[in-house]
Amino acid sequence: MSVGDVAGLIAAIAFVLLVGFVAVPLVKLGRVFDEATRSLREVTDHSVPILDEAKDTVAGANTQLGKVDTITTSAAQVSENVSALAGLYAATLGRPLVKVAAFSYGVRQAFEKATRKAQR
């Protein structure tokens, strides 16, 4: 065996050891990637039903808001109608009532004056 053969043999052994040292971390890195893939798949499998439920909840809330809008509109119309009715009541019955009250006050005042003159 010559010096060149020994040097080649040492270089080949060093190369095999280097490949072995590099192969171990690569195998471990491959396992990490496999585990990350599994974890991501589980998260996706659990997230999709939650997102579907959230979509259904938002759709239901929108439906309820539509109903509330209808109720609010109806309440506003009722309020306007009550206001108009109150105005009509005041216009039709308020003025005559004020006149009757003023007349009765005048009659009472006149009656009191007449009673005082009669007592003197």
C-alpha positions in Angstrom: 0.0 0.0 0.0 1.3 3.3 -0.9 1.0 6.6 0.8 -1.6 7.7 -1.9 -3.7 4.7 -1.1 -3.7 5.3 2.6 -4.5 9.0 2.1 -7.4 8.0 -0.2 -8.6 5.5 2.4 -8.5 8.1 5.1 -10.3 10.6 2.9 -13.0 8.0 2.1 -13.5 7.2 5.8 -13.6 10.9 6.7 -16.2 11.5 3.9 -18.4 8.6 5.2 -18.2 10.0 8.8 -19.1 13.5 7.5 -22.1 12.1 5.6 -23.2 10.2 8.7 -23.0 13.3 10.8 -25.0 15.3 8.3 -27.5 12.6 7.8 -28.6 12.4 11.4 -29.7 16.1 11.6 -31.4 15.8 8.2 -33.4 12.8 9.4 -34.4 14.7 12.5 -35.4 17.7 10.4 -37.5 15.5 8.3 -39.3 14.2 11.4 -39.9 17.8 12.5 -41.4 18.6 9.1 -43.7 15.6 9.3 -44.9 16.5 12.8 -45.5 20.1 11.6 -47.5 18.8 8.7 -49.6 16.6 11.0 -50.2 19.5 13.4 -51.2 21.9 10.6 -53.6 19.2 9.3 -55.2 18.8 12.8 -55.6 22.6 13.2 -57.2 22.8 9.8 -59.6 19.9 10.6 -60.7 21.6 13.8 -60.8 25.1 12.5 -63.2 24.5 9.5 -66.2 23.4 11.7 -65.6 26.4 14.0 -65.6 28.8 11.0 -68.8 27.1 9.6 -70.5 27.7 13.0 -69.3 31.3 13.1 -70.7 31.8 9.5 -74.1 30.4 10.6 -74.1 32.5 13.7 -73.4 35.7 11.8 -76.1 34.8 9.2 -78.6 34.3 12.1 -77.6 37.6 13.7 -78.2 39.3 10.4 -81.6 37.8 10.1 -82.5 39.0 13.7 -81.2 42.5 12.9 -83.5 42.6 9.9 -86.4 41.7 12.2 -85.3 44.4 14.8 -85.1 46.9 12.0 -88.7 46.1 11.0 -89.8 46.4 14.6 -88.0 49.7 15.0 -89.6 51.1 11.9 -93.1 50.1 13.1 -92.4 51.6 16.5 -91.4 54.9 14.9 -94.6 54.9 12.8 -96.7 54.2 15.9 -95.0 57.1 17.7 -95.7 59.4 14.8 -99.4 58.3 14.8 -99.7 58.9 18.5 -98.1 62.3 18.1 -100.6 63.2 15.4 -103.5 61.9 17.5 -102.4 64.0 20.4 -102.2 67.0 18.2 -105.7 66.3 16.9 -107.0 65.8 20.4 -105.5 69.1 21.5 -106.9 70.9 18.5 -110.4 69.5 18.7 -111.0 69.1 22.5 -108.4 71.4 24.0 -109.7 74.7 22.8 -113.3 74.0 23.8 -112.1 72.8 27.2 -110.1 75.9 27.7 -113.2 78.0 26.9 -115.4 76.0 29.3 -112.8 76.4 32.0 -112.5 80.1 31.4 -116.3 80.5 31.4 -116.7 78.5 34.6 -113.9 80.6 36.2 -115.7 83.8 35.2 -119.0 82.5 36.5 -117.4 81.5 39.8 -115.7 84.9 40.2 -119.0 86.7 39.4 -120.8 84.5 41.9 -118.2 85.3 44.6 -118.5 89.0 44.0 -122.3 88.9 44.1 -122.1 86.9 47.3 -119.7 89.4 48.9 -121.9 92.4 47.9 -124.9 90.6 49.4 -123.1 90.0 52.7 -122.2 93.6 53.2 
